[in-house]
Amino acid sequence: MKLPPGISERDFSQATDRMRDIVGKDWLFTSDEDVLLYRDAYSPFLGEPEEYIPSGAVAPNSVEQVQEIVRIANRFKLPLWPVSAGRNLGYGGSAPRLSGTLVLDLKRMNRVLEVNEKLAYAVLEPGVSYFELYRYLREHKLKVWLDCPDPGWGSVIGNALEHGLGSTPYRDHFDAHCGMEVVLANGELMRTGMGALPNAPTWNTFKYGFGPFISAIFGQSNFGIVTKMGMHLMPEPEAAQSVSISVPRREDLIPFVDIMAELTNRRIVDCLWEIASPILQSRDPEVSSLLAKSDFTVLDVENLGRAKSLGYWGTRLWFYGPPKIIDANWGYVQERLALIPGATFALADRFTFPLADPSLAKDDPMTVPNGDALRLSALGIPNMSVFALGAAMRQHGHIFFSPVIPMSAQDLFKAEEVFRGAFKTLGIPWFGLQPFAWYRRNFILLFIFPITEEVSANKVLRANLAKLIRIAADNGWSEYRAPLVLMDDVMNTMSFNHFALPRFLEKIKDAVDPNGILAPGKSGIWPKSLRKVRP
Ligand code: ADP
């Protein structure tokens, strides 16, 4: 068993004995086979002694039990790593950053406390998964949608706290949250926003409350344990329409992104969209043989694209609402983008709600054909089909590198040049950019690297990822979220004015958690006793 630094076996067993008394003997786990379940299945340290491994886990069933556990943890200075569903794969799963930390598994606290259909919000406990909330909404025939990421087994609260994302107008999950209940590091219970006012009916409708908007500091942090959260939901639309757009030339990216950015900021387009390249991503044999040549030109690609009716760039959008508003928005989007010569527009699926075809609503992963994940998520239906992609690629796991750049074609071209060059220097095969417009005004460039069972390859990958973070930072770009292994690397790039921001976060940490018991190392924020000197 791995114990946290400075904790003796005796203290550990005394602390866990007391916690067992609180939660019952079935809900405190320290055996190797139980701990295995809390290890990161996609760990980039697979088979290496440095793997981040918890000492065990404790699974409370109530806020009072969480408070008691936190008090015991303080007494013994035993660090806790809260997880809601613990499915944060690609970012660390349920594993802690510091080996020996005890996982505080909140999965048992999975009650949907309230859904207000009229004002379209839910109040949830941390263990509620997207599947569970979806089932609740359907069983109660409530005309509200959740917005889910892929896959749907994670928790609504854990994903929102990690700044996770989905695909509908409610895709920014942290932005959609409203009002938290938090167990602080000293065991005290606090409510944020209007929740600070006893019995306020606006706790889950008005986010800011009075004074500083303090909920923000509990996202991607280690300042508290969230035990309840309000979540704004989308009123069920009358219809959803999927469309696709393409433009023929590489240089068209400039007006295309300019117009799309404006339409997105005006919320005429209000969905996740991605910049794809129908021609470069085509599996057509003629395209593959052209791209395999060493001397093909952009013009060759554009000409072949024209011949094959494949755009150089393309995207897919979803519109939601009454059909006449969908048609008006789509008409306006076409009018604007038609300024680009050769732009093409196509209507794809249209669904009306409530869904007439119940088979579409099935959330059984086995019945969802590969590739439909996007469609289901866009319709607010949690699913697991994204895993079919990993299985098809026969990967052991993956890890994300996800820098954020401004939403402009000039920045995309620059990022392409910078990262293509970096990949070449680092000996990584270039697989192109995958820019996602999750947030308005920005693209997230999602790079997904495979984790293998080969120790040497994982070592190289870790070193390469650290270098990519540095290269990105040298160009002014950082990530929206980072896996455990890279959290320090990312925080160490935040160096404006002698690391003023990381130092401020450490001050908060020391003030609210003097014993350093909450998630040491989360987002590169370490308690005093474990802090290293900044570079
Ligand atoms: P998911 O719901 O996607 O499975 P996790 O439960 O793994 O996500 O949570 C992701 C991360 O968010 C955790 O590693 C932890 O750092 C943080 N987190 C999750 N739930 C809570 C919570 N209730 N309170 C504080 N932090 C949390």
Residues whose N, C-alpha, C, O or C-beta is under 5 A from the ligand:
A	BS01	ADP	P82 V83 S84 A85 G86 R87 N88 G93 P126 G154 S155 G158 N159 L161 E162 G224 I225 V226
